[in-house]
Amino acid sequence: MVKNITIFTTNTCAYCQMVKKYLTAKNMGYEEVNLDDNPHRRAEAHALSGAMTVPVTVVTKTDDSKEVIVGYNLAKLAPAVN
């Protein structure tokens, strides 16, 4: 079971919009961390993903395990949120 979802985004990221639309269509709530508005959290996104790109979606399960999905990757995102 999903405990919470956090998406690291930027203002100009088309893939970020796609992830948000997908989660909204699935009636999944999420916290958005816009890195343009919160540049101090860039290091956190990088530490979680190892990538310098967005979106970075962090799915935290009820057992506090985390699955990190970089980009718009439905092959990983869909099973992570189900």
KOLGU-4560 file (N, C-alpha, C; in nm, 3 decimals, padded with zeros to 5 digits):
<recs>
<n_xx: 00.083 n_yy: -00.120 n_zz: 00.000 ca_xx: 00.000 ca_yy: 00.000 ca_zz: 00.000 c_xx: 00.087 c_yy: 00.126 c_zz: 00.000 mol: A seq: 1 type: MET>
<n_xx: 00.037 n_yy: 00.226 n_zz: -00.067 ca_xx: 00.109 ca_yy: 00.352 ca_zz: -00.078 c_xx: 00.077 c_yy: 00.441 c_zz: 00.041 mol: A seq: 2 type: VAL>
<n_xx: 00.181 n_yy: 00.491 n_zz: 00.105 ca_xx: 00.165 ca_yy: 00.583 ca_zz: 00.217 c_xx: 00.160 c_yy: 00.727 c_zz: 00.166 mol: A seq: 3 type: LYS>
<n_xx: 00.259 n_yy: 00.763 n_zz: 00.084 ca_xx: 00.256 ca_yy: 00.895 ca_zz: 00.021 c_xx: 00.344 c_yy: 00.896 c_zz: -00.104 mol: A seq: 4 type: ASN>
<n_xx: 00.322 n_yy: 00.998 n_zz: -00.186 ca_xx: 00.395 ca_yy: 01.015 ca_zz: -00.311 c_xx: 00.446 c_yy: 01.158 c_zz: -00.315 mol: A seq: 5 type: ILE>
<n_xx: 00.574 n_yy: 01.173 n_zz: -00.348 ca_xx: 00.635 ca_yy: 01.305 ca_zz: -00.365 c_xx: 00.691 c_yy: 01.312 c_zz: -00.506 mol: A seq: 6 type: THR>
<n_xx: 00.663 n_yy: 01.422 n_zz: -00.575 ca_xx: 00.717 ca_yy: 01.443 ca_zz: -00.710 c_xx: 00.801 c_yy: 01.569 c_zz: -00.709 mol: A seq: 7 type: ILE>
<n_xx: 00.927 n_yy: 01.554 n_zz: -00.747 ca_xx: 01.016 ca_yy: 01.669 ca_zz: -00.765 c_xx: 01.001 c_yy: 01.715 c_zz: -00.909 mol: A seq: 8 type: PHE>
<n_xx: 00.966 n_yy: 01.842 n_zz: -00.928 ca_xx: 00.934 ca_yy: 01.896 ca_zz: -01.060 c_xx: 01.007 c_yy: 02.028 c_zz: -01.084 mol: A seq: 9 type: THR>
<n_xx: 00.993 n_yy: 02.079 n_zz: -01.206 ca_xx: 01.031 ca_yy: 02.216 ca_zz: -01.239 c_xx: 00.918 c_yy: 02.278 c_zz: -01.320 mol: A seq: 10 type: THR>
<n_xx: 00.923 n_yy: 02.408 n_zz: -01.339 ca_xx: 00.815 ca_yy: 02.478 ca_zz: -01.409 c_xx: 00.805 c_yy: 02.441 c_zz: -01.557 mol: A seq: 11 type: ASN>
<n_xx: 00.917 n_yy: 02.406 n_zz: -01.620 ca_xx: 00.918 ca_yy: 02.385 ca_zz: -01.765 c_xx: 00.921 c_yy: 02.238 c_zz: -01.805 mol: A seq: 12 type: THR>
<n_xx: 00.898 n_yy: 02.148 n_zz: -01.713 ca_xx: 00.910 ca_yy: 02.005 ca_zz: -01.738 c_xx: 00.777 c_yy: 01.946 c_zz: -01.788 mol: A seq: 13 type: CYS>
<n_xx: 00.772 n_yy: 01.907 n_zz: -01.915 ca_xx: 00.651 ca_yy: 01.847 ca_zz: -01.971 c_xx: 00.624 c_yy: 01.709 c_zz: -01.910 mol: A seq: 14 type: ALA>
<n_xx: 00.730 n_yy: 01.632 n_zz: -01.884 ca_xx: 00.713 ca_yy: 01.499 ca_zz: -01.826 c_xx: 00.658 c_yy: 01.507 c_zz: -01.683 mol: A seq: 15 type: TYR>
<n_xx: 00.692 n_yy: 01.614 n_zz: -01.613 ca_xx: 00.638 ca_yy: 01.634 ca_zz: -01.478 c_xx: 00.487 c_yy: 01.647 c_zz: -01.486 mol: A seq: 16 type: CYS>
<n_xx: 00.439 n_yy: 01.724 n_zz: -01.582 ca_xx: 00.294 ca_yy: 01.741 ca_zz: -01.600 c_xx: 00.228 c_yy: 01.607 c_zz: -01.630 mol: A seq: 17 type: GLN>
<n_xx: 00.295 n_yy: 01.523 n_zz: -01.710 ca_xx: 00.239 ca_yy: 01.393 ca_zz: -01.746 c_xx: 00.227 c_yy: 01.302 c_zz: -01.624 mol: A seq: 18 type: MET>
<n_xx: 00.329 n_yy: 01.304 n_zz: -01.537 ca_xx: 00.323 ca_yy: 01.222 ca_zz: -01.415 c_xx: 00.209 c_yy: 01.271 c_zz: -01.326 mol: A seq: 19 type: VAL>
<n_xx: 00.196 n_yy: 01.401 n_zz: -01.310 ca_xx: 00.090 ca_yy: 01.456 ca_zz: -01.226 c_xx: -00.048 c_yy: 01.422 c_zz: -01.283 mol: A seq: 20 type: LYS>
<n_xx: -00.065 n_yy: 01.431 n_zz: -01.414 ca_xx: -00.192 ca_yy: 01.396 ca_zz: -01.476 c_xx: -00.224 c_yy: 01.248 c_zz: -01.457 mol: A seq: 21 type: LYS>
<n_xx: -00.123 n_yy: 01.163 n_zz: -01.470 ca_xx: -00.143 ca_yy: 01.019 ca_zz: -01.451 c_xx: -00.191 c_yy: 00.991 c_zz: -01.310 mol: A seq: 22 type: TYR>
<n_xx: -00.122 n_yy: 01.048 n_zz: -01.211 ca_xx: -00.159 ca_yy: 01.023 ca_zz: -01.071 c_xx: -00.297 c_yy: 01.079 c_zz: -01.038 mol: A seq: 23 type: LEU>
<n_xx: -00.328 n_yy: 01.195 n_zz: -01.093 ca_xx: -00.460 ca_yy: 01.255 ca_zz: -01.072 c_xx: -00.569 c_yy: 01.167 c_zz: -01.132 mol: A seq: 24 type: THR>
<n_xx: -00.545 n_yy: 01.114 n_zz: -01.251 ca_xx: -00.642 ca_yy: 01.024 ca_zz: -01.316 c_xx: -00.664 c_yy: 00.897 c_zz: -01.235 mol: A seq: 25 type: ALA>
<n_xx: -00.562 n_yy: 00.854 n_zz: -01.161 ca_xx: -00.572 ca_yy: 00.734 ca_zz: -01.076 c_xx: -00.624 c_yy: 00.769 c_zz: -00.935 mol: A seq: 26 type: LYS>
<n_xx: -00.661 n_yy: 00.896 n_zz: -00.915 ca_xx: -00.709 ca_yy: 00.944 ca_zz: -00.785 c_xx: -00.604 c_yy: 00.924 c_zz: -00.675 mol: A seq: 27 type: ASN>
<n_xx: -00.479 n_yy: 00.944 n_zz: -00.712 ca_xx: -00.369 ca_yy: 00.931 ca_zz: -00.617 c_xx: -00.324 c_yy: 01.072 c_zz: -00.575 mol: A seq: 28 type: MET>
<n_xx: -00.324 n_yy: 01.099 n_zz: -00.446 ca_xx: -00.275 ca_yy: 01.226 ca_zz: -00.397 c_xx: -00.122 c_yy: 01.228 c_zz: -00.397 mol: A seq: 29 type: GLY>
<n_xx: -00.065 n_yy: 01.345 n_zz: -00.407 ca_xx: 00.081 ca_yy: 01.357 ca_zz: -00.408 c_xx: 00.123 c_yy: 01.493 c_zz: -00.357 mol: A seq: 30 type: TYR>
<n_xx: 00.246 n_yy: 01.500 n_zz: -00.312 ca_xx: 00.309 ca_yy: 01.627 ca_zz: -00.274 c_xx: 00.401 c_yy: 01.665 c_zz: -00.388 mol: A seq: 31 type: GLU>
<n_xx: 00.389 n_yy: 01.788 n_zz: -00.435 ca_xx: 00.478 ca_yy: 01.837 ca_zz: -00.540 c_xx: 00.583 c_yy: 01.926 c_zz: -00.478 mol: A seq: 32 type: GLU>
<n_xx: 00.710 n_yy: 01.899 n_zz: -00.511 ca_xx: 00.820 ca_yy: 01.985 ca_zz: -00.469 c_xx: 00.878 c_yy: 02.047 c_zz: -00.596 mol: A seq: 33 type: VAL>
<n_xx: 00.843 n_yy: 02.173 n_zz: -00.620 ca_xx: 00.892 ca_yy: 02.242 ca_zz: -00.738 c_xx: 01.032 c_yy: 02.294 c_zz: -00.709 mol: A seq: 34 type: ASN>
<n_xx: 01.129 n_yy: 02.243 n_zz: -00.784 ca_xx: 01.269 ca_yy: 02.278 ca_zz: -00.757 c_xx: 01.304 c_yy: 02.419 c_zz: -00.803 mol: A seq: 35 type: LEU>
<n_xx: 01.222 n_yy: 02.478 n_zz: -00.891 ca_xx: 01.243 ca_yy: 02.619 ca_zz: -00.926 c_xx: 01.207 c_yy: 02.708 c_zz: -00.808 mol: A seq: 36 type: ASP>
<n_xx: 01.104 n_yy: 02.668 n_zz: -00.734 ca_xx: 01.060 ca_yy: 02.744 ca_zz: -00.617 c_xx: 01.135 c_yy: 02.705 c_zz: -00.489 mol: A seq: 37 type: ASP>
<n_xx: 01.192 n_yy: 02.584 n_zz: -00.488 ca_xx: 01.262 ca_yy: 02.531 ca_zz: -00.370 c_xx: 01.401 c_yy: 02.478 c_zz: -00.410 mol: A seq: 38 type: ASN>
<n_xx: 01.490 n_yy: 02.565 n_zz: -00.457 ca_xx: 01.620 ca_yy: 02.517 ca_zz: -00.506 c_xx: 01.703 c_yy: 02.448 c_zz: -00.399 mol: A seq: 39 type: PRO>
<n_xx: 01.677 n_yy: 02.476 n_zz: -00.272 ca_xx: 01.751 ca_yy: 02.412 ca_zz: -00.163 c_xx: 01.720 c_yy: 02.262 c_zz: -00.154 mol: A seq: 40 type: HIS>
<n_xx: 01.617 n_yy: 02.214 n_zz: -00.225 ca_xx: 01.581 ca_yy: 02.071 ca_zz: -00.221 c_xx: 01.637 c_yy: 01.992 c_zz: -00.339 mol: A seq: 41 type: ARG>
<n_xx: 01.713 n_yy: 02.059 n_zz: -00.427 ca_xx: 01.774 ca_yy: 01.990 ca_zz: -00.542 c_xx: 01.866 c_yy: 01.877 c_zz: -00.496 mol: A seq: 42 type: ARG>
<n_xx: 01.944 n_yy: 01.901 n_zz: -00.392 ca_xx: 02.036 ca_yy: 01.798 ca_zz: -00.342 c_xx: 01.958 c_yy: 01.676 c_zz: -00.292 mol: A seq: 43 type: ALA>
<n_xx: 01.843 n_yy: 01.699 n_zz: -00.232 ca_xx: 01.759 ca_yy: 01.588 ca_zz: -00.185 c_xx: 01.712 c_yy: 01.503 c_zz: -00.303 mol: A seq: 44 type: GLU>
<n_xx: 01.664 n_yy: 01.567 n_zz: -00.409 ca_xx: 01.619 ca_yy: 01.494 ca_zz: -00.527 c_xx: 01.733 c_yy: 01.416 c_zz: -00.590 mol: A seq: 45 type: ALA>
<n_xx: 01.850 n_yy: 01.477 n_zz: -00.597 ca_xx: 01.967 ca_yy: 01.410 ca_zz: -00.654 c_xx: 02.010 c_yy: 01.292 c_zz: -00.568 mol: A seq: 46 type: HIS>
<n_xx: 02.009 n_yy: 01.309 n_zz: -00.437 ca_xx: 02.049 ca_yy: 01.200 ca_zz: -00.346 c_xx: 01.953 c_yy: 01.081 c_zz: -00.359 mol: A seq: 47 type: ALA>
<n_xx: 01.826 n_yy: 01.108 n_zz: -00.377 ca_xx: 01.727 ca_yy: 01.001 ca_zz: -00.390 c_xx: 01.740 c_yy: 00.926 c_zz: -00.522 mol: A seq: 48 type: LEU>
<n_xx: 01.766 n_yy: 01.001 n_zz: -00.630 ca_xx: 01.758 ca_yy: 00.943 ca_zz: -00.764 c_xx: 01.892 c_yy: 00.916 c_zz: -00.830 mol: A seq: 49 type: SER>
<n_xx: 01.996 n_yy: 00.990 n_zz: -00.789 ca_xx: 02.123 ca_yy: 00.982 ca_zz: -00.859 c_xx: 02.120 c_yy: 01.052 c_zz: -00.994 mol: A seq: 50 type: GLY>
<n_xx: 02.010 n_yy: 01.122 n_zz: -01.022 ca_xx: 01.993 ca_yy: 01.189 ca_zz: -01.151 c_xx: 01.981 c_yy: 01.340 c_zz: -01.132 mol: A seq: 51 type: ALA>
<n_xx: 02.020 n_yy: 01.410 n_zz: -01.237 ca_xx: 02.009 ca_yy: 01.556 ca_zz: -01.235 c_xx: 01.889 c_yy: 01.601 c_zz: -01.320 mol: A seq: 52 type: MET>
<n_xx: 01.790 n_yy: 01.518 n_zz: -01.330 ca_xx: 01.674 ca_yy: 01.546 ca_zz: -01.414 c_xx: 01.546 c_yy: 01.530 c_zz: -01.333 mol: A seq: 53 type: THR>
<n_xx: 01.437 n_yy: 01.582 n_zz: -01.387 ca_xx: 01.306 ca_yy: 01.568 ca_zz: -01.326 c_xx: 01.212 c_yy: 01.512 c_zz: -01.431 mol: A seq: 54 type: VAL>
<n_xx: 01.102 n_yy: 01.455 n_zz: -01.395 ca_xx: 01.052 ca_yy: 01.438 ca_zz: -01.259 c_xx: 01.123 c_yy: 01.324 c_zz: -01.186 mol: A seq: 55 type: PRO>
<n_xx: 01.128 n_yy: 01.340 n_zz: -01.056 ca_xx: 01.170 ca_yy: 01.233 ca_zz: -00.966 c_xx: 01.050 c_yy: 01.206 c_zz: -00.878 mol: A seq: 56 type: VAL>
<n_xx: 00.993 n_yy: 01.087 n_zz: -00.891 ca_xx: 00.875 ca_yy: 01.049 ca_zz: -00.815 c_xx: 00.918 c_yy: 00.949 c_zz: -00.708 mol: A seq: 57 type: THR>
<n_xx: 00.887 n_yy: 00.981 n_zz: -00.584 ca_xx: 00.921 ca_yy: 00.895 ca_zz: -00.471 c_xx: 00.791 c_yy: 00.839 c_zz: -00.413 mol: A seq: 58 type: VAL>
<n_xx: 00.776 n_yy: 00.708 n_zz: -00.424 ca_xx: 00.658 ca_yy: 00.641 ca_zz: -00.371 c_xx: 00.700 c_yy: 00.573 c_zz: -00.241 mol: A seq: 59 type: VAL>
<n_xx: 00.643 n_yy: 00.621 n_zz: -00.131 ca_xx: 00.672 ca_yy: 00.563 ca_zz: 00.000 c_xx: 00.558 c_yy: 00.469 c_zz: 00.036 mol: A seq: 60 type: THR>
<n_xx: 00.594 n_yy: 00.344 n_zz: 00.067 ca_xx: 00.495 ca_yy: 00.243 ca_zz: 00.103 c_xx: 00.465 c_yy: 00.250 c_zz: 00.253 mol: A seq: 61 type: LYS>
<n_xx: 00.363 n_yy: 00.181 n_zz: 00.298 ca_xx: 00.325 ca_yy: 00.184 ca_zz: 00.439 c_xx: 00.433 c_yy: 00.124 c_zz: 00.529 mol: A seq: 62 type: THR>
<n_xx: 00.522 n_yy: 00.040 n_zz: 00.473 ca_xx: 00.633 ca_yy: -00.013 ca_zz: 00.552 c_xx: 00.755 c_yy: 00.078 c_zz: 00.547 mol: A seq: 63 type: ASP>
<n_xx: 00.737 n_yy: 00.200 n_zz: 00.494 ca_xx: 00.840 ca_yy: 00.304 ca_zz: 00.481 c_xx: 00.947 c_yy: 00.272 c_zz: 00.378 mol: A seq: 64 type: ASP>
<n_xx: 00.930 n_yy: 00.166 n_zz: 00.298 ca_xx: 01.022 ca_yy: 00.144 ca_zz: 00.186 c_xx: 00.989 c_yy: 00.247 c_zz: 00.079 mol: A seq: 65 type: SER>
<n_xx: 01.090 n_yy: 00.283 n_zz: 00.000 ca_xx: 01.072 ca_yy: 00.385 ca_zz: -00.102 c_xx: 01.107 c_yy: 00.329 c_zz: -00.239 mol: A seq: 66 type: LYS>
<n_xx: 01.028 n_yy: 00.366 n_zz: -00.337 ca_xx: 01.061 ca_yy: 00.336 ca_zz: -00.475 c_xx: 01.076 c_yy: 00.470 c_zz: -00.546 mol: A seq: 67 type: GLU>
<n_xx: 01.190 n_yy: 00.488 n_zz: -00.614 ca_xx: 01.220 ca_yy: 00.614 ca_zz: -00.682 c_xx: 01.212 c_yy: 00.590 c_zz: -00.832 mol: A seq: 68 type: VAL>
<n_xx: 01.130 n_yy: 00.670 n_zz: -00.899 ca_xx: 01.113 ca_yy: 00.659 ca_zz: -01.043 c_xx: 01.160 c_yy: 00.790 c_zz: -01.105 mol: A seq: 69 type: ILE>
<n_xx: 01.253 n_yy: 00.781 n_zz: -01.199 ca_xx: 01.307 ca_yy: 00.898 ca_zz: -01.267 c_xx: 01.240 c_yy: 00.909 c_zz: -01.403 mol: A seq: 70 type: VAL>
<n_xx: 01.190 n_yy: 01.029 n_zz: -01.434 ca_xx: 01.126 ca_yy: 01.052 ca_zz: -01.562 c_xx: 00.982 c_yy: 01.004 c_zz: -01.564 mol: A seq: 71 type: GLY>
<n_xx: 00.923 n_yy: 01.005 n_zz: -01.683 ca_xx: 00.787 ca_yy: 00.955 ca_zz: -01.702 c_xx: 00.800 c_yy: 00.811 c_zz: -01.749 mol: A seq: 72 type: TYR>
<n_xx: 00.805 n_yy: 00.721 n_zz: -01.653 ca_xx: 00.830 ca_yy: 00.580 ca_zz: -01.680 c_xx: 00.712 c_yy: 00.499 c_zz: -01.625 mol: A seq: 73 type: ASN>
<n_xx: 00.609 n_yy: 00.481 n_zz: -01.709 ca_xx: 00.490 ca_yy: 00.411 ca_zz: -01.663 c_xx: 00.517 c_yy: 00.266 c_zz: -01.629 mol: A seq: 74 type: LEU>
<n_xx: 00.617 n_yy: 00.205 n_zz: -01.692 ca_xx: 00.650 ca_yy: 00.066 ca_zz: -01.661 c_xx: 00.692 c_yy: 00.049 c_zz: -01.515 mol: A seq: 75 type: ALA>
<n_xx: 00.748 n_yy: 00.154 n_zz: -01.456 ca_xx: 00.786 ca_yy: 00.151 ca_zz: -01.315 c_xx: 00.684 c_yy: 00.220 c_zz: -01.226 mol: A seq: 76 type: LYS>
<n_xx: 00.625 n_yy: 00.329 n_zz: -01.277 ca_xx: 00.533 ca_yy: 00.408 ca_zz: -01.196 c_xx: 00.404 c_yy: 00.332 c_zz: -01.168 mol: A seq: 77 type: LEU>
<n_xx: 00.344 n_yy: 00.271 n_zz: -01.270 ca_xx: 00.216 ca_yy: 00.203 ca_zz: -01.253 c_xx: 00.220 c_yy: 00.097 c_zz: -01.144 mol: A seq: 78 type: ALA>
<n_xx: 00.316 n_yy: 00.004 n_zz: -01.148 ca_xx: 00.318 ca_yy: -00.097 ca_zz: -01.040 c_xx: 00.354 c_yy: -00.039 c_zz: -00.904 mol: A seq: 79 type: PRO>
<n_xx: 00.430 n_yy: 00.070 n_zz: -00.902 ca_xx: 00.469 ca_yy: 00.130 ca_zz: -00.774 c_xx: 00.350 c_yy: 00.189 c_zz: -00.700 mol: A seq: 80 type: ALA>
<n_xx: 00.252 n_yy: 00.241 n_zz: -00.773 ca_xx: 00.138 ca_yy: 00.306 ca_zz: -00.708 c_xx: 00.017 c_yy: 00.215 c_zz: -00.693 mol: A seq: 81 type: VAL>
<n_xx: 00.027 n_yy: 00.093 n_zz: -00.741 ca_xx: -00.085 ca_yy: -00.001 ca_zz: -00.729 c_xx: -00.069 c_yy: -00.094 c_zz: -00.612 mol: A seq: 82 type: ASN>
</recs>
